[in-house]
Amino acid sequence: MELRDLHYFEVIASIGHVGRAAEKLGRTQPALSKSIRRLEAEVGTRLVVKSGRGVQLTAAGRIMLERARSLRMSVEQNLREMTDIARGAVGNVRIGAGATTAEYLLPQVCRRLLREAPGVKFDISIGMNDVLRAALSDGKVDVVVGPITQGDEESYAVRRIGSDAVVVAVAKGHPLTRRKVGIADLAGYGWVLPARSVVTRQWIDAAFASRDLPEPRVDIQTNNISLSPRLVAATDLLTFISRRNLGRSRVGEPLVEIRLAETTMHREVGIVRMPSSYVPPAVERFMEVFGEEASTALAESWG
């Protein structure tokens, strides 16, 4: 079984179309078809079947895709390990981070590491938890730093560092800040929230549904949580963000928290990586420094 065939198979599976995969790989469609047939001959069963104008994986194909990805990542990690040894542990650190973590923690972590090892390079990807976990599983980032989500420990190696709180926030002077309110009072306003696939959105939706209230009415949905304070400023919209974001909205007046136990989400913050995978020295040192900086910051103001 050739690594090249496995690579072609992975691209075909991700795109769902042999022709478009051929264009992406710079190969001919017959060459990719032969590659698939070679793999199917090796395993003795069909891996893909036609579906409309494209292809879809069989049950065996889905298992093969998992193995192909795992093998590719293993090869890439081995090559990186050899490169690190040859270059004296100077390499790249590929980081996935949530917006809040990236803004308040990564700058000081990167500064420390660059003072220690100027040759280290950083590749930082900012995204929501679902996008970052997919990037981690696909080998596109080495570590994900930020909130730990349910199920992380089942699929990844997790290092817990501290806790954070996500709260309902509004612009200063919002009508809800002028009187005592309950969760039902929040239902009459529009919200700025992320997509339903994001843990914080799922949590706040469930907080309303569990009390027989309609889910928050989302007037603006965004995958950039750092944009929320700007969207909320000078409006009657509500948002659901880390408490740490309240004092630094960058829109003039800081946002104000609507203090309700029912709408305060407590979550843990830490480092997530693939289990049993090679950890380059530069990544190992990044995790150490991040842990030190995050522990201090969380102890001071994230709890």
PyMOL commands that set and color helices and strands:
alter all, ss='L'
color gray80, all
select helices_A, chain A and resi 3-15+18-25+29-43+59-86+99-104+106-116+129-137+152-155+175-178+183-188+199-209+225-232+243-245+261-263+281-302
alter helices_A, ss='H'
color red, helices_A
select strands_A, chain A and resi 48-51+54-57+92-97+121-126+143-147+157-170+190-193+217-221+238-242+256-258+265-273
alter strands_A, ss='S'
color yellow, strands_A
deselect
rebuild
show_as cartoon
